[in-house]
Amino acid sequence: MADTQVASADGGAEHPLATMAGVQRVIAGLPADDPVRAAHEGVQWLESLHGAVEFSMNYRYDVIDRIDVALAGDGERLLDQYLALKPQAKFQEGLLWRAAMGYWKALSNSYMECVSHVMSDRGAAETFGARFAQLVGRAMRAQVRQIKWILMRYGFVGDAYWSTVARLYGYAEAGAILNDSLEIYPGADGRSTLRAEFLRAMMLGVSSTGGLSPVKQNIAERAIAHFSASFLSSTQPAPGCNFFFDLHGGMSPARVLAEAPRSARLFYFGAGAALDAAQSAVDAVNESGVLPPELNLGVVDNVDQAADTLLHLAFNWEKELPARDSVRRKVATTLQIVQGFEGVLAQGKNTLQETWVVENASAEGYGIIVPERRGEWLQVGVLIGLLPEVDGANWGAGVVRRVETDARGQRRVGVQVLSRAVVPGTMCIRRADGERGTPHNVVLLSADPSTSGYVQVLLRPESFALRGVLEATRISDGKSFDLAPSGLVESGPDFDRVRFKIAGGES
């Protein structure tokens, strides 16, 4: 675009973004090594456009485009830093989350302002022309980014987000551009259709991300983007369309079994060929240990995490969810909760305790309501210590498997119980000559090995190379066992759960 000067509407100083030379100066001045500051400055520049009525819609869109593309790398760095955090890093988590969410919200608002103007002004629509499809696609992606960041914090995605997605679908449908292939952004991942972009939002909304850690949620969103062209959709109930959405935007996407509003305009959708493709990718990892080369999930540091995520998606995309392994019963009680490996090891001594409310229980664990301002460190996969508030109860250990927030802001948590009576202990290397290495604190999930000779132990990550014979000792009575590693069961932010088999006698 020509470097045209645009004066302020009130005759005052010229807007810094009034020329493309000014836009380039602003972009060049964005912090190069501080994505948080860059995001905040990006928000300020985007918001400054709202009052710039002197800008034509085409010029406004060009400016938003330049800022959007310039800050794409900072958006990825914010995400990478966020995913690398430990659950305890609450201050830094809040800093990164607010920066990312603020930026995507500002970008979404800027694109939506352009969309609304074009839709309400025939002259603007004619001037904008073929760029309108790209504009709708970018608005849709900015909306999905907001939904993704809300879900990574296990928040509730309000109706306003789904209403905006529904509006964008309606604009694309009215313009007969739903199925047109277009370049939303430069690069291989930027080409799509507006129907596929809409289905990305829909499938993310029904994939039960409350059961995934933030890292796995990111993998899930990338997998959904990869499979988006394979998803099914219909305006009528159809085989494989296991979910529906109200195109009036009155509800979040849901499984077909849910009750739809009477005034709803229903849109049906499902995984389609992506269901088999996700399962095939899991099978390939199980056989070869690597992801299929055609599966574009970005940089994946842990193949097992990717396979677990794909299995989760396939499970939740099925027509019907299987019945639970055990019956839940409603209860009204509380648990004392401590956080992490150190909390479980200390069994509540000299550690911060929280009181959580149990609403149901089963043989495997608890459904819990977390009181307001409690459990701010919560995410799927964290270890907790738990003590029932009954006489004679022991400290146990569990892992958070699900975190969800309802419309009232109330958080519900699903906890799998690993042990109802943990036993603090130590473990050290037992060398062939009988010499012992440095002991490390561990948590035995049972006081004695099972009748088949196995015991599970919680360790700090990478405490030992899991080979050879280790000696475990109960702190309470000094009883020791020689144990041989049998396999890593799972890893969390601050613990490894390892299965051992008795390797010799007891002492």
N, C-alpha and C positions, 0 to 999 in steps of 0.2 A: 504494500500500500504506500502511496505517496506520503512524504513527510510533511503533512499538512498541519499548520498551526490551528489549534482550537481554543478560542478565548473562553474565559469563564462566563457563565450566563449572567452574572451580576456585574460584569465589567471589572472584576477584581483580578488577582494574579492568575496566571495561566496554570491549569492543572498539570502536575508533573508528568502525567501520562497522556497529555494532549497531542504529542507527536510520537512517532515510532522511535525517533532518536531519544526522546525522553523515556520511553518504555525500556529501551536498551540500557540507558543509564541506571534506571531503577533495578533492572535485573542484574546488571553487573555489580550493583552495590549490595545485593543480598549476601548474607554471611555464607562463605564457602565451606566452613568446617563446623557449623553449628545448626543442625537441622531444626532444633526447637526454635531458635531465634528466626531462622529463615521462614518457618511455618507461620510464626506470629506476624512477621513483617508482610508475608504474603496475604494474610487475613486483612491487615490494615489497607493494603493497596486494593484488594478486591472490594472491600467495603467502601473505599473512597469513590468507586465507580457508581455507586447507587445514586449519589446526588449530582452526577455529571450528566445532566439532561442535554447538554450541548453536544454530546457524542452521538453520532449515528449508530444504529444498532449493529451494522456491519463492522464499524470501527471498534465498538465496545467488545464485540465477539473476538476480534483480532487481538485486542489487549488481553482479554481473559485467556485466550489460547496461549499467548506468549508466556504469561505467568504460570499457567498450568504446566506447560511443557518444561519450563525452566525449573520448576519445583518438583518434578517427578522423581528425581534422584533423592531429594530430601525426604519425600514421602516413603521411599523404600528404606532409607536409613533409619527413619523413625520406627518403622515396623521391625527392622532387624534388631535395633537396640531394645525395643519393647519385648520381643520374644526371647532375648537373652537374659532378661531380668530374673532374679530369684523372687519367690512369692513375698519374702520379707521386705523387699526394697519398695515399700509403699510410697515414699515421697517421690522417688524417681519414676515409679509407675504412673503416678498422678501427673507429673510434669510431662511425660511423653504422651500419655493418653489425651490430655487436654490440648496439647499442641496439634496432634494428628486430627482429633475430632473437630477442633475448631477450624482447621484448615479445610477439611473435606466439607464441612457445613457451609463455610463461606464460599467455596467453589461451587457447591451445589446450588446455593442461593443465587449466585451470579448467573449460572447457566439457566436456572429456572426463570429468572427475571427476563432473560433473552427469549426463552420459549414463550412465556406469557405475552410478551410484547408482540412477537411475530404472530401468535395465534389471534390476537385482538386487533391487529392492524393489517388490512389486506395489502396496503402499499408496502409495508415492511416485509410481508410474506413474499411478495413478488420480487422485491429487491434481494431478499435473503436467498431465495431460490433453492438450489440443490444442497446448499450447506445446512438446511434445516434438519435433514436426517442425521448428519454428523452431530449437530447440536443436541438433538434428543438422545443420541447414543452416549454423549459425554455426560449429560445430565443424569442418565440412568446409571452410568458407572460411578459417578460421584455419590449417588444415592446408595448404591451397593457398598461402597467404601464406608459410609457412615454406619450402615447396618452391620457390617463386618466388625468395626471397632466397638460398637455397642455389645455385640455378642461375645467378643474376646474378653470383655469385662463382665460377662454373664448378666448384662442388663436386659431390660425389657424394651423391645422395639415397638414403639407406640404406633397407633393407627395413622398418625400424620405421615410417617415414612411410607407406609403401604398405600396411603391415598395418593401420595406423590408419584409412586411407581405406577399406580393405576392410571393417573392422569397422563403420564408419558406414553403408556401403552395406547390410551385412547387417541392421543394426537397422532401417533404413528399409524394407527388403524384408519383414522379419518383421512390421512394423507396417502393411504395405500402404499406405504413404504415399509411395512413390517418385515417383508421377506427380501428386501433389496440388500445385496451384498455391498458393504461400504467400509471405508477406512475411518474408523472412529479415532484412532491414534496412529502415528507412523509405526512401522515395524510389523513383524509377523503376528504378534498377539493383538494388534490393533484392528484387524479386519474381522467383521462379524455381521450379523443382521440384528435389527431391533427386536425381532422375536426371540433370538438367542439371548440377547442382553436381558430382556424381560424374564426369560426362564432362568437365567443365572440368579436373579433376585428371588424368584419363587422357590427354586430348589435349595438355596441357602436357608430360606425360611422354614423348610420342613425337614432339615437334616439333623435335628436334635443336637446342635452344637454345644448345648449345655452339658453333654457327656464327653466333651473333648477338652484337652488342655489348649491354651492359646496357640502353642506351636502346631498342634494337630488341627486346630481350627483354620490356621493359615493354609495348611496343606489341603484341607477340605475345600476351601474357597478356590484354590488354584485348580483342584481336580474338577470342581463344578464348572469352572471356566473352560477347562480343556474339553469336557464332555458336552458343552452347551448345545452344540449342533445336533447331538443325538437325542436330546430330550423330546418327548411327545407333548402335543397340546391339542385341545379340541374345545369347541363351544358346547359340546354335548358329552354325556358320560360315554367313555370308550375304554376298551381293553387297554390295560397298561397305564391309564391315567388315574393314578391312585390318590391324587390330591386335587383340591380345588381352591379357587380364589374369587372373591367378589370384585369385579371390575369397577364397581362403584367405590371401592376402597374402604368398605365398612368393617373389615376384619383382616387378620393376618392369614397367610396361606395355611391350609390345614388338610389333614387326612380326610378322605371322602366320608368317613363315618361321622365326622363332626356335623353339627346342625348349622345350616346356612341361614342368614337373615332372609325374611320373606321377600324383601324387595331386591334381593341380590341379583346381579347379572353374572352368572357363573362361568368361570373359565376353568377347564379341567386340564391337568398336566401330569406328567410322570417321567420316570428316568429313561424309559425306552431302551435302546440298545446300550446305554451307559451302564445299566445294571449288570449285564453279562460282562461288559468290558472291565468294570471295576473288579468283579470277581476273578476274571482271567488274569488281571494284573497281580492280584493277591496270590493266585496259584503260581504265577511266574516267579514271584519273589520267594515263595516257599521252595520251589524247585532249584532256582539258580542263585538266589541271594541278591539279585539286582532287579531294578525296575525295568519294564519294557522300554526300549529306546524311544518309541513313538509317544510315550506318555509324558506330556509336558507339565511338570509340577514345579518348575523352577529349580533352584538349588536345594537339594534334600540331603541333610547331613546324616540322617539316620533312616536307613531303608526300612527297618522294622516299624518305625513310627509311621512311615508312609503306608505300609501294608496294613497296619492297625486302623489307620484312618479310612482307607478304601474299604476295609471290611465293615467298619462302622457305617459308612455311607450305603453300601449295598444292603446291609441289615435294615436300615431305616427307610430305604426306597422300596422295599418289598410291599406287596399288596396288603399283607396283614402282619402285624408284629406277633411273634410267638408268645404263648402264655408264660407267666413268670414261673421260675423254678420252685418258689415257695410262696405260701399265702401270706399276705400282709394283714396284720391286725392293728386296729386303731388302739392307741395307748395315749395316756396323758401323764408324762413324766419328764424329767430333765436329765441332762448329762453335764458333768464338768468336762471341759475340753482344754487340752493343751496342744500347742502347735509343734509339729516337726519332730525330727529324730531326738533332739536334745530334750524336748518336752516329754516324750515317751520314756526316754532313758531315766529322767529325773522323777517320773511318776508324780508330777505335780508339785514337787518340792522346789521352792525358790524360782518358780516359773509363773508367768502370767496365765491365769485361768479364766475361762469364759463359761457362762451357763447357757446352754442351747436347749430348745424345747423339742422333745420327740413327739411327732404326731402319728407315726406308725412304725411297726417293727416286724421283722421276719427273721427266719433262721440265719439269713446272710447279713443282715444289717438293719439300718434305721433310715426312716424318712424324717428329716429334721427341719424345723423353722429356726433360722438364725436371727436373733433379735437385732434391731437396728443398732448400727454403730459397733457391731461385733463381727468378728471374722473378716475384717477388711483385707486380710492376706489370702482369702480363699481362692482357690482354683482347683480344677480337676487334677488329680494325681498327687495332691499333698497328703502327707502323713499326719495323723492326729492321734493323741492319746485321749481316752475317754473313760470316765468313771461314773457308773450309774449311781444315782443318789438314793441308795438303799443300804441298809445295815449290812456290813460284812462284804461289800462289793470290792472287787479288785480293779486295778487299772488295766485297761485293755488297749488295743491299737486298731486303728482302721485307716482306710484310704478314701478320700473324697472321690466319688465316681460321677457325680452330677451336681451342677449348680444352675439354678434357674431363678429368675426374678419375675414376679407377676405384676399386673397393672398397678397394684397398690404399692409397689416397691418392696414387697416382702420376699425375702430370699428363702428358697427351699433347697435343701441339700440332701443328696443320697450318699450314704456312707456304707461301704463294705467293711464288715468287721473281720480283721485278720486274726485277732486273738482276744479272748475275754479275760485273760490273766497273763500279762507279759512278765518275763523274768529278766531283770538286768544281769548282765554277765560280762566277761572279758573273753577275748580270743587272741591267740598268738600262733605263730608258725611253730610247728614241732618238727625239728630236723631229724635226720636219720640217726645222728649220734646222740639224740636225746636232748640236745640243747634247745632252749626256747627263745623265740624272738620277742620283740617288744609287744606287750599286750595292748589291745585296743578295746574300748568299750563297745559292747554290742547289746542287742535286745533279743532274747530267745522268745519265740512265739509260743512255746510250751515248755513246761519245766523239765519234761523228759522226752526223749525220742518216741515216736509212735511204735506200735508193735512190729511194724515192718522195718524199723530202724532208721526212720527219717525224721528230720527236724528242720524247721525254717527259722532263719535268723535275719534280723535287720542289722545292716552294717552302714557305717558312713561310706559314701561312694569311694570306690577305689582304695579301700583300706588294705586289701590283700590282692595279690595275683591269685586267682582262684584255681590253684593247682597244688597238688601235694596234700599232706595231712596237716590239719589245724587242730589246736586244742582249745576247746570252749570250757569255761568255768563259770558256774553259778556263783554270784557274789554272796547270796544269802547263806549258803552252807559250804562253799568251797568245793562242791562236787564237780568233777571234770569229765569231759568226753573227748575222745579223738574222733574228728569228723573229716570226711572227704567231700569236697564240693561236688554236687550233683547237677547244678544248673542255676543260672540267674533267672528268677521268676519275674521280676519287674524292677524298674528303676524309677525313682522319683527325684524331685529337686534336691533332696538332702539325704536320700537313703537308697540302698540296694536291698532287695529282698532275695535271699539266696537259700536254695534247698541243699541240705547236707545229708549224708548217710554216715551212720556209725562206722568208723574204720577200725576200731579196736575196743578194748575194754574200758570200763569206767574206773575212776579213782576218787 
